[in-house]
Amino acid sequence: MPDLYFFSLTVINCFVLGFMCMIVNFSETLFPRQRRIFLLTFILIGVISVLELVTVIVDGTPVRLRPVNIMANYFGFGLTPAVPFLMVYAMDRSDEVRLGLKATAALEILYLLILTAGTFSGGLVFAVDAENHYARAQGFWLYMLMYGGGIQYLMFNMLKMTQTYQNRGRVLIYGLAVFLVAGTMIQIVLPTLHITWLCVTLISVLYYLYCNEMWNQLDGLTGLLSQKSYLNRTLNLRPEDKMLIVLDLDNFKYINDTYGHQAGDQCLKVIAECLKKAYSRYGNCYRIGGDEFCVLFREPKKEKYCREKFYWIIEKRKKSLHMLPGASYGSALIEEQESISDTKARADANMYANKKARKQAR
């Protein structure tokens, strides 16, 4: 009966993972590398789930199946830490392989070597006796250390990723962490339940949905929140949205015409970085047009501080990117009885006045 229960769990698990593989394969929001890594992650989770089912089925069976029991446990324990590392790699939208991921790959290889040596010397993480009965060995803590470290590494990078999304969805990350830790603890206390990989599958699905939703809110070039996000947010402003700040780049057409659109795109990316560094702590930053940006600001008292910080960062970046343009600036408080379009019109008027003053000052 326990085998039938676990078999049913594994079938459900593999069905969900197969369905997610099809979704990923059809997705057009993922980079090709991200698609490959998500597919590999879901496939790996499915393989480990099947390996765990094999260990349950062959445990205590005739001795001739002992090698199957040993190898299924070996690959299951050995491949498990790779799952969170792959999920971190899938999260990274850049083409550069981060140093941290290289270090974790080296750690995974070292762990596999230690596990291999332990398996052929009588058991380090697990043991299968001469009568083909599985048991946790004294070195089981090493597996828990690798698994727990991988989960912590994943959660750390997910929280770091929320900074890219200007800390949107941070609470969801905490919820995913609590759910996964709870499932793992239940599995440790009640090992016959075999729910760990069902929890990991659910986490990986939720993780994919979370990442996909966040990426859909971002402007593809600058990484700021997109115009669509801005329009949706302004349809239902929140009490903390107290001020609208608009910015427009100076002589941006000249940069495109003189240096090319690739150079113009580079300038947009750098300006977006400057904007996020100066304002994201106190508001949400958007790219709402070609060279037009805005901030829904929560702390009007911090406006001067953030504006000065923004211009200071731009001047600092100009030392390495001489073509980087300046930005004209305007702001307006959001009034309760006023539409956001009227608020933006007032902010735009202030911005154009600032642009005119900047031209006259040159």
matplotlib code that plots the C-alpha trace (Angstrom):
import matplotlib.pyplot as plt

x = [0.0, 2.8, 4.3, 1.0, 0.7, 4.2, 3.7, 0.6, 2.5, 5.3, 2.9, 1.2, 4.6, 5.9, 2.6, 2.9, 6.6, 5.9, 3.1, 5.6, 8.1, 5.6, 4.7, 8.4, 9.0, 6.2, 7.2, 8.4, 9.3, 12.3, 15.8, 17.0, 19.4, 16.7, 14.4, 17.0, 17.8, 14.1, 13.6, 16.7, 15.5, 12.0, 13.5, 16.0, 13.3, 11.3, 14.3, 15.1, 11.4, 11.5, 14.8, 13.2, 10.3, 12.8, 14.5, 11.1, 10.1, 13.4, 14.2, 14.0, 13.6, 15.9, 19.6, 20.1, 18.4, 20.8, 23.0, 19.8, 19.0, 22.5, 22.7, 19.2, 20.1, 23.5, 22.1, 19.1, 21.3, 24.0, 21.8, 19.5, 21.8, 22.0, 18.3, 18.5, 21.7, 20.0, 17.1, 19.5, 21.1, 17.7, 17.0, 20.0, 18.9, 22.4, 24.6, 27.5, 28.1, 28.4, 31.4, 29.1, 27.5, 31.0, 31.8, 28.6, 29.3, 32.7, 31.1, 28.6, 31.4, 33.4, 30.2, 29.7, 33.3, 32.9, 29.6, 31.2, 34.0, 31.6, 29.3, 32.1, 33.5, 30.4, 28.2, 28.7, 25.4, 23.4, 24.0, 22.4, 23.2, 23.8, 20.1, 19.3, 17.8, 18.4, 19.4, 20.7, 24.4, 26.4, 27.3, 23.6, 24.3, 26.5, 23.5, 21.4, 24.2, 24.3, 20.6, 20.0, 22.9, 21.4, 18.0, 19.6, 21.6, 18.4, 16.5, 19.4, 19.5, 15.7, 15.7, 18.5, 16.5, 13.6, 15.9, 15.8, 12.0, 12.3, 11.4, 8.0, 7.0, 9.5, 6.7, 6.1, 9.7, 9.3, 6.2, 8.0, 10.8, 8.5, 6.6, 9.8, 11.3, 8.1, 7.9, 11.5, 11.1, 8.0, 10.0, 12.8, 10.5, 8.2, 10.3, 7.6, 5.5, 7.8, 6.5, 9.8, 9.9, 6.2, 7.0, 10.1, 7.9, 5.3, 8.1, 9.7, 6.3, 5.5, 9.1, 8.7, 5.3, 6.8, 9.8, 7.7, 5.2, 8.0, 9.8, 6.5, 6.3, 9.8, 10.9, 13.0, 15.8, 16.3, 15.0, 12.8, 9.1, 7.3, 4.8, 2.1, 2.9, 2.7, -0.6, -2.0, -0.7, -2.1, -5.6, -5.7, -3.3, -2.5, -2.3, 1.5, 1.7, 2.1, 4.1, 4.7, 8.2, 8.9, 12.3, 13.2, 16.7, 18.4, 19.2, 18.7, 18.0, 21.4, 23.0, 21.1, 21.9, 25.6, 26.6, 24.0, 21.0, 23.2, 24.9, 21.5, 20.3, 23.5, 22.7, 19.1, 20.4, 22.8, 20.2, 17.8, 20.5, 21.1, 17.4, 17.0, 19.9, 18.5, 14.8, 13.9, 14.1, 11.3, 9.3, 8.7, 10.7, 9.2, 10.3, 7.1, 8.4, 11.5, 13.6, 10.9, 11.0, 8.9, 8.7, 5.7, 7.2, 6.2, 8.3, 7.9, 10.2, 13.0, 12.5, 15.4, 17.8, 16.9, 17.1, 20.6, 21.7, 20.4, 22.3, 25.4, 25.4, 24.9, 27.9, 29.9, 28.9, 29.8, 33.5, 33.4, 30.5, 31.2, 28.1, 25.7, 23.0, 21.6, 17.9, 15.3, 13.2, 9.7, 7.4, 3.9, 2.1, -0.8, -4.1, -7.0, -9.6, -7.3, -6.8, -3.4, -3.3, -3.8, -1.1, 1.2, 0.4, 1.5, 4.7, 5.4, 5.0, 7.5, 9.9, 9.7, 10.4, 13.4, 14.5, 14.3, 16.2, 18.9, 19.3, 19.6, 22.2, 24.5]
y = [0.0, 2.6, 1.8, 2.5, 5.8, 6.9, 5.6, 7.8, 10.8, 10.3, 10.0, 13.2, 14.9, 13.8, 14.8, 18.3, 18.5, 17.3, 19.9, 22.6, 21.5, 22.1, 25.5, 26.4, 25.1, 27.3, 30.4, 33.4, 35.5, 33.4, 33.7, 30.5, 29.7, 30.3, 27.9, 25.2, 25.6, 25.6, 22.5, 20.8, 21.8, 20.3, 17.1, 16.7, 17.0, 14.3, 12.0, 12.4, 11.7, 8.5, 7.5, 7.9, 5.8, 3.1, 3.1, 2.6, -0.3, -2.2, -1.7, -5.0, -7.0, -9.9, -9.2, -9.3, -5.8, -4.4, -2.6, -1.0, 0.3, 1.6, 3.4, 4.9, 6.3, 7.5, 9.5, 10.8, 12.1, 13.2, 15.2, 16.9, 19.9, 20.7, 21.6, 25.0, 25.8, 25.4, 27.5, 30.3, 30.0, 30.2, 33.3, 35.2, 36.9, 38.0, 35.8, 36.0, 33.0, 34.5, 33.6, 32.4, 29.8, 28.6, 28.1, 26.2, 24.0, 23.2, 22.5, 20.1, 18.2, 17.9, 16.7, 14.0, 12.8, 12.6, 10.8, 8.4, 7.5, 7.1, 4.8, 2.4, 2.4, 1.1, 4.3, 7.9, 9.6, 6.4, 2.6, -0.4, -3.5, -7.0, -7.8, -4.8, -2.6, 1.2, 3.3, 6.8, 6.8, 8.9, 11.3, 12.1, 15.6, 16.2, 15.8, 18.0, 20.6, 20.6, 20.6, 23.3, 25.4, 25.1, 26.3, 29.2, 30.1, 30.1, 32.2, 34.7, 35.2, 35.4, 38.2, 39.8, 39.5, 41.4, 44.4, 44.3, 44.4, 47.2, 44.9, 43.9, 40.4, 40.2, 38.8, 36.0, 34.9, 34.5, 32.5, 30.1, 29.7, 28.8, 26.3, 24.5, 24.5, 23.1, 20.4, 19.4, 19.2, 17.1, 14.7, 14.5, 13.7, 11.4, 9.9, 7.5, 10.4, 11.1, 14.6, 16.4, 16.3, 17.1, 20.3, 21.0, 20.6, 23.0, 25.4, 25.2, 25.8, 28.8, 30.0, 29.9, 31.7, 34.3, 35.0, 35.1, 37.5, 39.8, 39.7, 40.6, 43.8, 44.9, 47.0, 44.7, 47.2, 49.1, 46.6, 49.3, 48.7, 49.0, 51.5, 48.8, 48.4, 52.2, 52.4, 49.5, 51.1, 54.5, 53.0, 52.2, 54.4, 53.5, 55.8, 55.6, 57.1, 60.7, 62.3, 61.8, 62.6, 62.7, 62.8, 63.3, 62.9, 66.0, 65.9, 62.1, 62.3, 63.8, 60.8, 58.3, 60.2, 60.8, 57.6, 55.2, 53.5, 50.9, 53.8, 55.3, 52.1, 52.0, 55.5, 54.5, 51.5, 53.6, 56.3, 53.6, 52.3, 55.8, 56.3, 53.1, 53.8, 57.2, 56.5, 52.9, 53.0, 55.6, 54.8, 52.7, 53.6, 53.3, 53.7, 55.1, 56.1, 56.1, 58.4, 59.3, 58.0, 58.5, 57.7, 57.1, 58.5, 57.7, 60.3, 63.9, 65.0, 63.0, 64.5, 67.0, 64.4, 61.8, 64.4, 65.6, 61.9, 61.2, 64.0, 63.2, 59.6, 60.8, 63.1, 60.3, 57.9, 60.6, 60.1, 56.7, 57.3, 60.8, 60.8, 60.2, 62.8, 64.8, 64.6, 67.3, 66.9, 67.8, 66.7, 67.2, 66.1, 63.7, 65.3, 63.1, 64.9, 65.0, 62.5, 61.0, 62.5, 66.0, 65.3, 64.2, 67.3, 69.5, 67.4, 67.6, 71.4, 71.6, 69.3, 71.4, 74.5, 72.8, 71.7, 75.3, 76.6, 74.0, 75.0, 78.7, 77.9, 76.2]
z = [0.0, 0.8, -2.6, -4.3, -2.4, -3.4, -6.9, -7.2, -5.9, -8.3, -11.3, -10.3, -9.8, -13.2, -15.0, -13.5, -14.4, -18.0, -18.3, -17.1, -19.7, -22.4, -21.1, -20.9, -24.4, -25.8, -23.8, -25.8, -22.7, -21.8, -23.3, -25.1, -22.2, -19.6, -21.5, -21.6, -17.9, -16.8, -18.9, -17.4, -13.9, -14.3, -16.0, -13.1, -10.5, -12.3, -12.6, -8.8, -8.0, -10.1, -8.4, -5.0, -6.1, -7.2, -3.8, -2.1, -4.5, -4.3, -0.6, 1.2, -2.0, -3.0, -2.7, -6.5, -6.6, -4.0, -6.8, -8.1, -4.6, -4.1, -7.5, -7.2, -3.8, -5.0, -7.9, -5.9, -3.1, -5.5, -7.9, -5.3, -4.5, -8.3, -8.4, -6.5, -8.3, -11.6, -10.5, -9.6, -13.0, -14.7, -12.8, -14.2, -17.4, -18.4, -20.6, -18.2, -15.9, -12.5, -10.3, -7.5, -9.8, -10.8, -7.2, -6.5, -9.5, -8.1, -4.7, -6.3, -8.1, -4.8, -3.0, -5.7, -5.3, -1.6, -2.0, -4.5, -2.1, 0.7, -1.3, -2.3, 1.2, 3.0, 3.1, 4.2, 3.5, 3.2, 3.6, 2.0, 4.0, 2.7, 2.9, 0.7, 3.5, 3.2, 6.2, 6.8, 7.6, 10.0, 7.3, 6.4, 7.7, 4.7, 2.4, 4.6, 4.6, 0.8, 0.3, 3.0, 1.6, -1.9, -0.7, 1.3, -1.8, -3.9, -1.4, -1.1, -4.9, -5.1, -2.5, -4.5, -7.6, -6.0, -6.0, -9.8, -9.5, -7.0, -4.0, -5.5, -4.5, -1.6, 0.7, -1.8, -1.5, 2.2, 1.6, -0.7, 1.7, 4.6, 2.5, 1.4, 4.9, 6.3, 3.7, 4.3, 8.1, 7.7, 5.4, 7.9, 10.9, 8.9, 6.1, 5.0, 3.7, 0.8, 0.1, -0.3, -4.1, -4.4, -2.4, -4.6, -7.7, -6.4, -5.4, -8.9, -10.6, -8.3, -8.8, -12.6, -12.4, -10.1, -12.3, -15.5, -13.9, -12.7, -16.1, -17.8, -15.7, -16.8, -19.8, -21.9, -22.5, -19.3, -16.6, -15.2, -14.8, -18.2, -19.6, -19.2, -15.5, -15.1, -16.9, -14.8, -11.6, -12.3, -13.0, -9.3, -7.4, -3.8, -0.8, -0.8, -4.3, -3.2, -6.0, -9.7, -11.1, -14.8, -16.6, -20.2, -21.7, -23.2, -26.9, -27.1, -30.8, -31.4, -29.6, -31.8, -35.0, -34.1, -32.3, -33.5, -31.8, -30.0, -28.2, -27.5, -26.0, -23.8, -22.5, -21.7, -19.7, -17.7, -17.0, -15.8, -13.5, -12.1, -11.7, -9.8, -7.5, -6.6, -6.4, -6.0, -2.2, -2.1, -5.2, -8.3, -11.4, -14.9, -18.5, -20.1, -23.6, -25.8, -23.6, -21.0, -17.4, -14.4, -10.7, -8.5, -5.3, -1.7, 0.2, -1.1, 1.7, 0.1, -3.3, -3.1, -1.7, -4.4, -7.2, -6.1, -5.8, -9.3, -10.9, -8.9, -10.1, -13.7, -13.5, -12.0, -14.9, -17.5, -16.6, -18.3, -20.8, -22.1, -24.5, -21.6, -21.7, -18.9, -17.9, -17.5, -14.4, -13.3, -10.4, -9.1, -6.0, -6.6, -5.5, -4.4, -6.6, -9.7, -12.4, -13.0, -16.5, -15.0, -12.5, -15.3, -17.3, -14.3, -13.9, -17.6, -17.5, -14.7, -16.6, -19.8, -17.8, -16.3, -19.8, -21.0, -18.1, -18.6, -22.2, -21.3, -18.6, -21.2]

ax = plt.figure().add_subplot(projection="3d")
ax.plot(x, y, z, "-o")
ax.set_aspect("equal")
plt.show()
